[in-house]
């Protein structure tokens, strides 16, 4: 059976969907991409392993991924590296594109996808404008990594006596051992980015339980996410009098503390904005890469081969 392969590739993991011509689908997972190495090569290796399944014939591959900028040759390069894609239609886009489509479909507005990293995209009559998604060293403000790192720092401040007492110190000890050696264990972990990001859930749970230090971290994260969405809307041509669609998606923003704080900021500054639940997720958006019409503002940001 001819099959369409769709991939949502993030730093913490890669989600894969195989959809048959009869509409049936199944999902697989693979390790995430490392953005300090060539992402297309990593994607090619993952697709090669999937395509080795007996009887699987790929007629299309739609990939939304972290770690790439838009370059027209991306899809052609991926296609050349994977023999199973020789006769397939291949589309590759930055995960801000697939994240947008998964959340808002073809509507105009802004979406932010918040996982280990974060990327925000504004799409309007003024064009397409990406904000952040610059990785854990230079950006990803308000992301899982950002929150996790801030929470770990707050815990270490409490341990040193430089900061307020917080339950986050107990959480750090439970997960990473005695504090004086925790930094060595974290820094030597080859999966340190996802390890630090995993602490975000601990921080947000502590914030919802009333820990003041954790709540302060969560509020700062919400402010960072709002600032990115506000900038993306304005750069995409919207004004405060407009009614753009506003969506956020990802495990981090399932936190009521974050979601409510974002809602308050938009109500104050963008009173006519339509805050909608995401239609789906970035993997759904990756599937839509092949269905976007050439007239849509996002079409030119997708590499085709």
Helices and strands as residue ranges (DSSP letters): E 2-9, E 14-20, E 25-30, H 39-51, E 57-65, H 74-81, G 83-85, E 89-94, H 95-104, E 109-114, E 118-124, E 127-132, H 135-138, H 144-160, H 167-176, H 179-187, H 192-208, H 212-235, E 245-249, G 252-254, H 256-269, E 274-275, H 282-288, G 299-301, E 303-304
